[in-house]
C-alpha cells in the first residue's frame, strides 16, 4: 500500500505525463474547457471501474470561479453607485458613533456592514426585486449585525427620518426609534426576518426556499422568478443549524436559493480560521453537498497579475497563505505585503515591480469589487437545478483604517475619534463640513441630485423599496364550532388518545372546502407514533419530484404516498427543520400574501428545549400557527424513560410572549382551542401562536358538558364535575390526562372518606397567570378606580376551601397562579428525571395518581382542622402512599 501511495506522488514516467498534459492542453485550445471537463469525467469513471483509486477533490484553486474572460461588463454607473454606497457607509457609521457619543455603552456595530456594503449595494441596484408584477418579490435574510447599513440606505430613500436614525437603539423615547437588529416584532412594517441569532438565518432560508416550491407545486401561488437571498457571516457557519440542512437544498434542487457568505475572515474575537482557509473549507462542504459554488476572492486589480503569472506561483501563493496572514496584511502597509506575500518567491516580486507600495496595498478583495460581485450574482441567477453559494472575500471594518480595519477588536468597535472620523470622511469623499463630521451628523443629498435620482430609479425598475413588510387583509373566516360536532359529542365510550382526537380535528380542517388548502401539516418522522399515517393516502406527502418508486406497502390502504402536490411536510428526523418549515408557513401571510395555517406535530420532549431559540424568533417574526407537542407529559409515555418524557415544555412555552399554551384533556377542549385559535390568529389577525399538548393515553372522551361556556376552556379553567352531593370541602384541579386521576380521586374521597370535592379542568395555567398579571398591573396603575379581579378568581367565586392541583408537568407550571390563591393550593407534579415503566408505576413514583391526590387532599384538610389527622395518616397506608420514600424530584 505504501508503494502504491508513493507512486501517486513520485512521477515514474515524466515524459508520458508531459504527453498527457500536452494532449489536454490541445483539447482545451481546440474544443474549450467544457470539452476537457467532459473527457476527464469520462476518464475518471473509466478509471474507477477498472480499480483505480482516485483522490476526491472538492476544492478548486484559491482564485475566482469566474475567469476574467467570462465576465460581462458592469451595467451600472460605477461612479454614482460608489457615491451612494459611500453615503450609506457614512450614515451607518455615524448612527453608531453618534449614539455612543451621547449615550455611552448603548452599543451597535460598524464593521460588519463596512465589509458587506458592496455585496448589498450591487444587489439593491441590480438584483433584489421588491415585486414581480402583482406578486411579492425576493426575500432577503440580512446579516443581523449589518442593520445600520440597511437603515442608512432607507434613510437615503426617504423611508426613515433623521430623527429615527438619531434614536437608533432608543425605542422607548418620545419619538420612534430603530431596533438594534432585524426585529419584525419591533418594526413590523420594515423587517421580514429576525436573523441576529446566528445560525437561524441559513436554515430558515433553506426551508423558506423549499416552502416557496411547495406553494407553487400545490398551486397556492403562481411560479415566479423569486429568489431567497441569505447574507451570512463566515463565523456564523460554525453554528450547527447553519449547515445542518444544506443537503436538503441540493436534494430539492432549490435554484431559487442563494447563500452569500461574507468571508471577512473574522468572527467576534479573532480569525475564523487563523490557521486555515475558511473559504476552501466552505467550498468543499457545499460542493460535496451538491451546491453550485462561486468564489469571488480577488478584485479586478489582480486579473492582470494572474494573467501574467506564467509560472503559476501567484496562484500557488494565494493558496498557501492562511487566513490569519491575510488578516495581518490589512493591518500593515504595502511594503509589508510586498515583502511577506510576494517576497516568498523572487518571480512574484518581479510580477509587482511596476506597482508602488500604495498600489500593492490597494489590491482589492473580491467582495469589495462591484464587477466581481455582479458576475457572481448573475451566475447564481442563471444556475438551474442547484442552489448557489457565493463566497466573497472581504475585510471586516473596511474603510475604518486604524480604528478597526481588519483588526481583532473591530467587531466591538463603536466609537471613532476625530482623526478616525476625518480619515473615514476623506477616504469615502463625504461632502460634509468638518464640524458636522466631528459631530457624526447624518447626510442626505438634495432630492434632485444625480445620486438620489439614480437611487430611486433603480428601485423603481426593481419593483419598489426593501426591506418592507406588507400585510394584506385577511380572507380567512374561522369555521363554526359545529364543524367539530363529533369532537364535541365525545367518543361514545370508545377509548382514544387526545392525539387521535386532535388528528380528527385536523382531518376535518383539511377536508374543509375553503380552509383545507390553507392547512399545512408538518411532521418530523413521527406520524406513525402519533397515529397520523391515515393522512398519507388522503392528502399525500409533499415530494418535489413526485414518487419515483413504488412503495413496498402500495397494496395497503394506508400506503406511504408521496406526490408533487402533496400537502403534508414529512421532514424526517429534524425538529429544527420542522420548525423552519413552521416558520415559513406561519409567516406566509406577509411574505407571500397567502395565509397558511401550519400544524407542527412533534415529540414534545424535543420541542421547546431543542429549538427554543427558533421558536423565540418565530414569535419575533409575528408567526401564526399551532405547535402540537405529541407524546406529552412525563408519565403517559410508557417505557421510554428519562430522555423522552416531557414534564417541562409548558414551562418553557410560558416564556414566549406570543405563545398561548394549553394542556387539554378532552376532544371537545381541543376543538374549542383550535377553532378559536384560527379565529384570533387569522380572522382577527392577532399576532399569537399556540402550543397544545397531546397525549398517547387512551381513555373515553366525554361529550362537552351541557351549558359549558367555551370561554372557560379558552381562558384557562372551568368546573368540569361538581361534587355529587353536599357542599365541596375542597377543589381538585386537573390538566391533560391527569384530569382523569382527579376525577377518580373525587370518587375515592366521596366513597371512602365522605369528603366532597369539585373537579376543575385547568386547560392553561399560562393564560390564567397572564390575565392575572395584566389585571394586577391595571389595579396598580389605577388606584383611584374600582379594583378588577382576575378571571381565575371570578371563575372560583364562591368555591371555598383548599385546592389540590395535579398535572403531568412540573409543579411550577401550576404554581404560576399561586400568588392569587394565597394559602389555598397544594401542587403535585412531575419534578425530576423520568423513568422507564408503565403509567401506573410512573404516576405513583411522581405522586400524581388518584391515590396521591387523595392523600394530599386529606393531609391539607387535616392541617386546616377539617379532617382527623390520625385518620389521614392511616389513609396513607390504605392508599399505598409511602411517606418515607425519596423525593422523586431528586431521586
N, C-alpha and C positions, 0 to 999 in steps of 0.2 A: 504494500500500500504506500509506504514511504517513497519508493521508487516511482510509482505512478504519479504521486503528488509532485515530486521533483521534476518530472518530465513536463508538467504543466507550466513550470516556471522557467526552466532552462530550455532554450531553443536548440534542439538537437540537429536541425537542418535549416540554417538561416536562409539559404538560397531558395528552398522550397517556400519558406514563409514569405520571402520577398515577392515571389511569383504570385502567390495567393493575394497579397496586398495589392500588387500591381493590377491584377485582374479585377479586383473590387474597385479600384480607382477608375479603371476603364468603364466599368458598368455605371458608376456614378456620373462620369463625364458624358457618357453617351445616352444613358436612359434616365438618369436622375436618381436622387437619394431614395425615392419611394420604391423604385425597382430593386435597388440594392437591399433595402429592408425586406422586401418580399423574398428575394433569393436567400438571404441569411435566415429568415424564418423557416423556409423550406429545408435548408441545410440543418438547422437546429433540430427540427422534428426528425429528420432522417438520421441524424447522429444519435439522438436519444433512442430511437427504435433499434439501433444497432449496438446499444450498450454503452455509448459514450456518456460519461458523467460530466455534464456541462455546468459551470457555475451559474448561479442566478444573479443577474444584475438588475436591481431595481432603481439604481441611480444613474442619472445622466451626468455629464461633466458639469462643473460648477460655473456654468455660463447661462446666458439667457436661452430659453427654449426656442424662441422665435428668432432666427438669424436676421441680421440687419437687412439682407437682401429680400426677405419675405415680408418686410413691414410695409404698411401703407402710410402715406403722409398724414400728419395730424390734421384733422379737418377744421379745428377751431382757430381762433385768433389767439396765438400763444401770449402775446404781449398783454392784451386786455385780461385774459384769464389769469395771468400771473398777478396783475394788479388787484383783481378781485380776490384771489387767494391770499395775497399779502394783507389785504384789509381784514379778511376774516381771521387770519393769524393774529393780527394786532388786537382786534376786538376780543378774541378768545383769551389772549394773554392778559389784556387789560382787565377783563372781567374778574379773573382770579387774583391778579396782583392788587387791583384796587380794593377788592373786598377784604383781602388780608391786611391791607394797609390801615383800613378803618375799623376792621373787626378782627384783630389778631387771633389766629388759630381756627378761623372758620373753615379753612381747607379749600380744596379744589385741585385740579390737575391741569398742567400746561403741556407737559412733554408728550403725552400720547397723541393729542391732536397735532402737535408740531410734526410728528413723524407721519401722521396719517393724511395730512391736508391734501396732497396731490392725489392720493388714492380716492378720496372722497370727491374732490372737485372735478376730476375727469368724469366721474360717474354722474354728478349733478349736472354737468354741462352737456353730456352726450349720451348717457345710458339709462339713468333712473327715470322710468316713466311713472308719472302720477296717475295716469289713466290710459286705457286703450279703448277709445271710442266711449261707449256708455258703460264700460266695465272698469272696475278698480284697477290700479296699476301695480307696479312691483312692490314687494315687501322688503324692507331693509332692516337687518339687525345691526345696529351700530355698536362699536366698541364703547362700553359704558363710560370709561374714563375720558372719552373724547367729546363728551357732551358740550363743553364750552365752545368748540368749533361749530357744532350744529346750531347752537344758539347764535353764534356770531354770524352765520350765514342767514338765519331767519331774521336777524336784526337788519342786515343789508336789504333783504327782501321787503322790509317794512312789516313783517308779521309779528315781530317783537319790538316793543318800545325801548327807548334808552332807560326809562325808569325801571323796566323789568330787569334789564341787564345789571343795573345798579343794585338790584335786590336779588342777585344770584345767591343761592343758599340762604335767603331771607324770605321764608314763606309765611311767616307769622307776623308780618308788619302791616301797616295800614294799607299798603299798595301791593298789587300782585307781584310775586317773586318768581324765581326759577328753581326747580328742584335740582339737587346735586347731580343726579344721574337720570337716565331714561326711566321715568315712572309714570305709566298711564294713569294710575290712581290719582296722582297729584296734578298731572297735566293732561286731562282726558281728551283735549282737542288737539294735542300735539304728538305725543309719543305713542308708538304702536306696541313696542315690546320692552319689558324690563330686562336688561342684559348685563347689568354690572355684577351680578353674582356669577362669577366667571365659570364657564363650562355649560351653563344652561342655554346660552345663545346657539352654540353649534348643534346640540341635539335637538333643540326646538326647531331650528331652521330645517334640519333634515326631515323631521316628521311634518313640518309645515308644507314642504315641497311635495311630500308623499300625499298629504291630505288634499292638496290642490288637485293632484291627479285623480284622487278618489272622487272628489266632487265632479270633475269633468267626466270621468268614466261612468258615473251614475247619472249623468245628465242633469245634475243640480245647477251647474254653471256651464257656460259655453267655453270651449277651449280658446285660450288667448296666448299671446307670446309672453305672458307674465313670467318674471323670474324672482326667485328668492335670493337676495344678496346677504351674506353674513360676513361682517368685518370683525375679525378675530385677532387676538394677540398671540404671538408665538409662545409666550409663557403660559397663556391660558390653555394651550393644548395639552398641558400635563394633567389637567383635570380629567378623571376617568370618563365623565359624561361627554367631553369634547370629541373623543374618538371612538367611543364605545359602540356607536351605531353607523360608522361610515360604510360598512359593507351593505347596509340596507339601501343606502343611496345608490350604489352601483348596481345592486341586485334589482332594484326597481327602475333602473335606467333613468334616473331623475336629471335629465338635461336642463331642467328648469331651476337647478340649484347651483349657486356659485359661492364658494368659500374664498374670501380674500384674507390671507393671513399676513398681517403687518409684522414682518420679521425685522424688528428693530434690535433684535438680539439681546434685549434686556427684559427682565421681569422686575419685580418691585425692589429687590435688594441688590441685584447684580446681574451678571450674564445668565441667559437662559441655558446655554451650553458653552461655558467658557472653554472647555477642553475639547469641544467637538464642533459640529456644524448642524445647527437645528434645521436649516433648510433642506439639507440632504437627508436628515433623519425623517422629516415630514414627507418629503418626496417619496422615499422608499415605502413608508407606511401607506400612503394614499395610492400610489401606483400599484402596490401589491393588493390593495383593496378594490382596484378596478376603476379608479378615478382618472380623468384626464388632468394632468398636472402641467401647469405653465409657470416657469420661473422667470421672474423679472428682477435679476440681481444687479445688473450693471447698466448705467445710463449710456446715452449715445456717445459721450466723450470717450468711452472705452472701445467703441467699434473700430476706429482706425488702428488702434494698438493691436487689437485681436486680429485684424486683417493682415497686419504686417508681421505677426508672430509666426514666422515660417517654422521655427523650431518647436513650437508648442509649449515653450517654457512658461509663457504668461498664463495659459490655461492651467498648466500644471501647478504654478504658484498659487493661483486662485483656489485650487483645490487643497493645497497644503495648509494654508493659513486657517487657524481655528478662530472661532467667533470672539474669544477673549482678545485676540490680537487685533481683529477688525475694530473692536470697540476702542482699543488703545489708539489706533490711528486717528480716530475722530478727535481725540482729546489733545493731540500733539500738533505738528505742523508739516508742511510739505517736505522739508528736509528730512524729518523723521521717517515719513512714508517712503521717500526715495531710498533712504538707507536700509530700512528694515523690511519693506515689502519688495521693492525692485532690486535692492542691493544684494540679495542672496545669489543671483546669477548675473554675471557681467553682461550677458546678452540683453537682459531686461533693463539694465542701466542705459545701454545704448538705445534701447527702444524708446526711452523717455528723455533722452538727452536734449531733444528740441523743446521740451517743456520746462517752464520755470517752476520753482518750488511752489509758488502760489497756484499755478495751473495744475500741478500734481495734486495738491491738497484739495482742489475743487472738482476732481474727477468724481462725478455723482454716482450714487447708487440708484438702482432701477426704480425703486418705489418713489423716487423724487423726480423722475423724468416722465412728463406727460405723454410723450410719444410711446415709450415702452409700456406705460400703463394702458394707454388707449388700445394698443395692439393686443395686449394680453386680454383685455375685456372683450375685444372684438372676436378673438379666437374662442373665448368662452361661450359667447352667444352663438357662434357658428357650429359649435360642437353638438353632435346628435348622439343620443343613446348613452351618454355618460354625464355624471356631474363633473364640474370642473373645480379644481383647486388652483388658486393663483398665489404663488409665494413671492412676495415683493420685499426686497431688502431695503430697509430704511435706517434712519438714525433717530434714536429716541432723543427728544429735545432739539430736533433740527432747527437751527436758527438762533438758539439761545446762547451760543458761544460759551464763554466761561461760566455762565450762570447755570449750565447743566447739560450742554450738548454732549450726548454720548457718555455721560458720567453716571456712576452707580447711584448717586443721590438724586438723579433727575426726576424720578417718579414722585418724590416727596417735595419737589421744588414748587413753591407757591409765592415766593417773593423775589423781586428783582430790584437792585439798587439803581440809582440814577444813571450810572455808567452803563449798566447792563440794558436798561431801557433804551438809552441812546444808541447802543450798538444794534439792538433789535430794530429800532426805528430807521436807522441808516441802512442796515442790511436789506430790509424789505421796502425801503423807499416810501415810508408812510408820510403823506403830505399833511403833517400836523405840527403846529408850533411847539417850540421846545418846552414851554411851561405846561402846555396841555399834555405833552408827552410825559413830563415828570409826574403829573397827577394821574397818569394812566387813563386819560379821557378817551371816550369812545369816538369813532369817526365813521361817518357815512357820507359818501359823495352826494352832490346835488342830484335830484331826481332826473335831470336832463343830461347828466354826464354820460359819456360813452360806456363807462363801466356799468352803470345802472341799466342803461338801455339793453346792453348785451345780456346782463344777468337775467332780466325779466323775459327777454325774447327767447333765450334758451329754455327757460322753464315753461314758457307758453307752448313751444314746439313739443315739449315732452309731457304736456298734459296737465301742468299745474305745479304747485309747490308741495314739498315734502321735507320732513315727515309731517303728516297731518292725519288726524283720526276723525272720521266722519261716521255719524250714526244715522242710519235710515230709520224710518218709522216702522214699528213692529207690525208684522202681518199675522202673528200667531195669536190664536184665541184658545185659551185653555179649555179642554173638553169638560163637559159636566161630570160631576162625581158619579152619576148614574152609569157612565161608561164602564166603571169597575163594579158593576152590580154584584157579580159573583164573588168578588173580594169582600164586599160589604155584608154579604149573606153568610159568610163563613164556609167551612169545608164540609158541613153536614156530617160531622163525626169522623171524617177521614183524617188521618194524621199526615200532616205536611209540614215542611220547614218554612221559616219565614223567607228563606232564599227562594224556595219554589213559589211562594206567594208573590214575591217580587217578580219572578220570571213571568208569571201570568199577567201581572200589571204591564210589564214591558212588552209582552206579546200583543196585548190589546192596543197599546200605543203604536206598535209597528204596523198593525193592521188598520189603523185609523185612516180613512180616506184622505184627510187633509194633513194631519200631523205626521203620518207614518214616514214619509220621505225625509223628514227633518231629524228623525231619531238616529243616533249613531251608537250602537252597542260596541264597547271596547273591552276586550278580554285578554289578559296576559297568560294564555295557555292553561287556564283553569276552568274552561267551560264545562267539562265533564264533572269536575269536582263540585261545581255549583249547580249541576243538573240542567245545563243550558244547551246541551247538544241538540235538542229538538229545534233550536233556531237555525242550525246549519242548513238543513234542507229547505226550510221555508224562506229564508232571507239570504242565504249564501254568504260565504266568507270572501271578503274582497281580495282579489289577486289581479294585479295589473296586467298580467299576460293570460288570464283565464286559467283553466285547469288543463295542464299539458300531459296529464297522466290519468289513468283510470284507477280510482281509489280501490283498495282491496275490499272495502266494505260497500262497494257500489250497489250490490244487490240488496243491501239492507235499507229499511225505510229511512233511518236517520243517518245516512252516509255523510262522509266528510266532503261537502260540496264547496269548491272554490269557483268563483266566477268574476269576470271583469267588472260587472256591475253589482257585485256582492255588497251587502250593507254592513256586515259585521267586520270589525277590525280585530283580527286574531293576531295579537302582537308577539306571541312567543313568550319566552321566559325573560321578561324585562318590564319591571314596574316603571322604570324611568322612561322607557319607550312608550308604554301605555299612557303615562301621564303627559307625555309630549303630544300624543295624539289627542288626548283630552283637552289640552290647552289649545291646539289648533282648532278643534271643533267648537270649544267653548268660547272662542273669540272670533269665530267666523262671521258673526253678525256685523262686526266693524271692519274686518279685513276683506271679506268677500261680499258683504252686504246681503248675505243669506243667513237666516237663523237656523242653527243646528242645535239639537238637544242631545248632548253626549251622556251616556251612562257608562261609566268606567267601573267594571265589577272586578275587584281584585281581592286577593288574600289579605284580610285586614291587618295581620301582623306585619306584612311587608308594605303597608301603605304609607301612612304619615311618617313613620320613623325612618323609612328608607329614602323617600323622595319628598320629605317635608319642605326642603328649600324650593323645590319646583312648585309645590302646592302654594307656598307663600307668594311666589312670583305669579302664579295663576290669579291669586286674589288681587295683586298689584295690577295685573292686566285687565281687571274687571271681567274675569271669565265667569261663565254661567254653565251649569250642568250638575250632574249627580255623581258623586263618588259613592260607591257602594262597597262596604267592607264585608266581603263574604267570609264564611267560617269565623265569624266574630266571636269574641268572648274567650275567657281563659278556661272555661270548664265544658263548653259544648262540643269541643272537638276531641273526641275520644282517642286516646292512644298516642297523640302526636308529640306532646311534651314541650319542653322549655322554649325552644326557638320558634314554635309555631302557634303558641297560644297567646292571644292578644288580650291584654287587660288594661291597655293604656291609650289606645288610639283616640278615644273620646276626649281624653285629657289633652292630647296633642291638638286635636281639632279645635278645642276651645281657644287656642292661642291665635287662631287666624281670624281677623276681624270680620271677614265677609262669609265665613263658613257657618252654616246653620246645621248643627249636628243633632241627629235623632237616634234613639235606641228603641225602636218599636218592637212590640211583642207579637202583634197580630196582623193579619192580612188587611183588615179594614184601616188600621193605622197607617200602613204603608201606602195604601191607595189615597188616603186623605193627604198625606205629606207630599206625594208625587204630584197629585193634581194641583195642590196649592202652590207647589214649587214652580210648576210651569206657568201658572197664572202670574206669580210675582216676578219671576225672572224674565219672562218673555212678554206676556201680555202687558204687564205694568212696567217692564224694562228696569227692574230693580237690580242693582249690582250686588248679587249674592250668589252663592252656590251651596250645595247640600252634601252632607255626609250622612249616609244611612247605614246602620249596622244590620247585617243579615246573618242569620244563624243556620246551622245544619241540623238542629234537633227537630225531630218530627213530633207533632202533637196536634190535636184537633184545633182548628181555627174557629173561634166562636163568631157568631154574627155581631154586627155592630149593635151595641145596646140601644134599646128603644129610647128615643128622646135625647141621644147623645149630641151635644153641640160640638162640631168638629173643631171649634176654637180651642177647646181644652187640649186636644191632640196636638194642635199646631203651637199653642203657647207653652206646652210642656207638661201639663198634669191634668188629670180628671179622675173622679171617683169611679173606679171600674166595678166594684162589687161591695155593696153595703153589708153591714153585719146582718145576719139572718133575723136576729131578734134582740131587742134591748139596745140601749144607748152604747155606742162603742167606747171602750175604755182606752183604746189606743188605735194607731193607724199604721198600716203596713204599706210602704212604698216599694213597688217592684218595677223593673225595667227589663226589656228583652225577655228571654225565656225564664228568667228568674221571677218574673211576674207570676208564673205558674207555681213556683215554690211559695210565693207569698199567699196565693190562693189556698194552697194545701196547708200552709201554716195557719191561716184563718180558720180552717176546718178543725185542725188539731186543737187550737186554743178554745174553740167553742165546745167541742165534744169531750175533751179530756180535762179541761181546766176551767170551764164555764166563764171564759173571757171572750167578750165580744170585740171584734175588730173590723174596721173598714179597710178595704184594699184599694189602693190608688195606683193607676198606671202613670209612671213618670216617663214620658217619651223624650224629654230633653231637659236635663239639669242645666245645660249650657244656656239654652234660651231663657230659662227661668232666672238664672243669675244675671244675664244681660238686661233683662227687663227690670229686675230689682235694682241693679246699679243705676240704670237710667232714671228710675223713679227717685232713688235716693239722691242723686245729683240734682234733680229738679227741686226737690224739697230743700236741699241745702242752699240753692241759689234763689229760692223764693220764700224766705222766712215769713213774709207778710201775707202769704196766701194759704188757703186750707191745704193741709198735707194730703198727698196722694198715697195710695197703697199699692205695692207690687201685685202683679197678677197672682203670684203664689199665695199671698195672704188672702186675697179675695176668694180664691178657689177653696181655701181651707177655712173660710169664715164659719164659725160655729163648730168646727171639728176640734174638739179639745182632747188633751191627753198626749202622751209621748208618741214618738214616731220611730219605727224601725225601717230603715231604708236598706234595700239589698239589690245588688246588681252583679253582673258578671265582669265588672270593671273595678279598678282600684277605688278605694274608699274616698279618695279626694274628689272623684267625679261627683258623688252625691254631696260631699262636704261643701261644694261650691255654694249651696243655698243655706248652709248652717247659720251664717250671721243673721238671717231673717227669721230663724226658728230657734231663738236662744234657749238653750237648756232642754230642748224637746227631742232632739234626734240622736238615735244610735245608728251608726253606719256599719254595714257589713259589705265587704268587697274582696277582691282577689289580689291583694298586695302580695308581691313576691314572685319568684320564678314558677313557671308551670311544671307539671309532672305528666308522665305517661301513664294514663289509666283511663277508666271509663267515667262517665258523668257522675254516677253515684258516689264514687270514692273521691273524685276531684272536688265536688261540692261539699262533701264532708270535711275534706282537708282544708279548704279555704273558708269553711264555716259560713256558707251561704245557702245551704239546703234548708228545707222547711223546718227541720228539727232545730237547726241553729237559729233560725229566725224566731221560733217559738221560745227557745232558751233566752235569747236576747230580750224578747218582749217580757217574759216573766221576771227576768233579772231587773229590768228597768222598773216594772211595776212594784217589785219588792223594794227597790231603793226609794221609790216615791211613797212607800207605805200603803200601796194599793193591793198588795198580794203578800201572803205569808212567805218570809224569806226561807224558812226551813223547807216549806213545800216546794219552793222554787228550786232549791238546791237538790232536793230529792228528784224533781222532774228531770234534772240534767241526766241522771242515771237512766231513767226511763227512756229518754230521748236519744241515748247513746252519745251524748256530748261529753268529751273528755276535758276535764278542767285543767289538767296539769300538762297537757301535751305542748310541744314547742309552738311558738308563734309562727304561722305559715308565712308571714311577711319576711321572716329571717331564716326559715328552715332551708 
